[in-house]
Amino acid sequence: MSTEAETLKRQAAARALEYVRSGMKLGLGTGSTAKHFVELLAERVGEGLEVVGVPTSEVTRAQAESLNVPLGTLDEHPVLDLCIDGADEIGPDLTLIKGGGGALLREKIVASAAQQMIVIADASKKVDRLGTFPLPIEVVDFGVAAIRRGIDRAARAAGCEGLLTLRRRPDGHVFVTDQGHLILDAAYHSITDPAALAARLSEVPGVVEHGLFINLASRVILAGAGGVSVIDRA
Ligand SMILES: O=C(CO)[C@H](O)[C@H](O)COP(=O)(O)O
């Protein structure tokens, strides 16, 4: 990723900090943009801001711990004030594709527990239609061939078709999520009805969660060449 893109992500993260108040319980997202947010949040904590973070992945937990951001669990804080996270694609109505970093399950649980979810991203993430980014689908490690067939059937019923690729780590080993599951990345290219696809996928036995986030993000902060813009869900 270019330095320019990193600068944009940091700008979006910095703007999100303006919505953080002392005393808040915060969901902390996962990914390179969320990483900038946690760094900036840690600076503010060092200056006296009092927050409790609930991380959406072990990677974010390790980062936040190393920067002395106070952390808690969702069991201790089942209602969060705000969740700040990145996204892989941001479509109309602020419907998202998430899970490029493999944390979609915890990200969705944490976002659902928050009174507000703010998405931070560089402007390239905004799309007119979701699906260019392969949709991550988290599945259990049992009967994956059968689960694939179930996903294919469900997707076809929602007007989508595409190759499912088992996610691997850069070293070639199968990618295993923090919850011990696998991820199938679905190359649907064009998702015309995200709500229909989400509903169908949720019915497939063995599918734990999918990366379509619908009605969760209430605000998106986008940083682009022309500056930072804030988009609220209608
Ligand atoms: O969903 C995610 C992780 O599971 C990330 O939010 C998403 O992949 C965006 O990451 P980045 O900020 O690195 O582009």
Ligand as a Chemical Component Dictionary entry (heavy atoms), coordinates in Angstrom:
data_LIG
# 
_chem_comp.id                   LIG 
_chem_comp.type                 NON-POLYMER 
_chem_comp.pdbx_formal_charge   0 
_chem_comp.three_letter_code    LIG 
# 
loop_
_chem_comp_atom.comp_id 
_chem_comp_atom.atom_id 
_chem_comp_atom.alt_atom_id 
_chem_comp_atom.type_symbol 
_chem_comp_atom.charge 
_chem_comp_atom.model_Cartn_x 
_chem_comp_atom.model_Cartn_y 
_chem_comp_atom.model_Cartn_z 
_chem_comp_atom.pdbx_ordinal 
LIG O1 O1 O 0 -12.899 -6.141 7.759 1  
LIG C1 C1 C 0 -11.748 -5.953 8.065 2  
LIG C2 C2 C 0 -10.934 -6.955 8.786 3  
LIG O2 O2 O 0 -11.620 -8.155 8.949 4  
LIG C3 C3 C 0 -11.112 -4.656 7.747 5  
LIG O3 O3 O 0 -11.831 -3.644 8.340 6  
LIG C4 C4 C 0 -11.106 -4.475 6.271 7  
LIG O4 O4 O 0 -10.446 -5.571 5.702 8  
LIG C5 C5 C 0 -10.417 -3.173 5.862 9  
LIG O5 O5 O 0 -9.069  -3.266 6.155 10 
LIG P1 P1 P 0 -8.054  -2.117 5.760 11 
LIG O6 O6 O 0 -8.347  -0.968 6.656 12 
LIG O7 O7 O 0 -6.697  -2.737 6.012 13 
LIG O8 O8 O 0 -8.274  -1.793 4.303 14 
# 
loop_
_chem_comp_bond.comp_id 
_chem_comp_bond.atom_id_1 
_chem_comp_bond.atom_id_2 
_chem_comp_bond.value_order 
_chem_comp_bond.pdbx_ordinal 
LIG O1 C1 DOUB 1  
LIG C1 C2 SING 2  
LIG C1 C3 SING 3  
LIG C2 O2 SING 4  
LIG C3 O3 SING 5  
LIG C3 C4 SING 6  
LIG C4 O4 SING 7  
LIG C4 C5 SING 8  
LIG C5 O5 SING 9  
LIG O5 P1 SING 10 
LIG P1 O6 DOUB 11 
LIG P1 O7 SING 12 
LIG P1 O8 SING 13 
# 
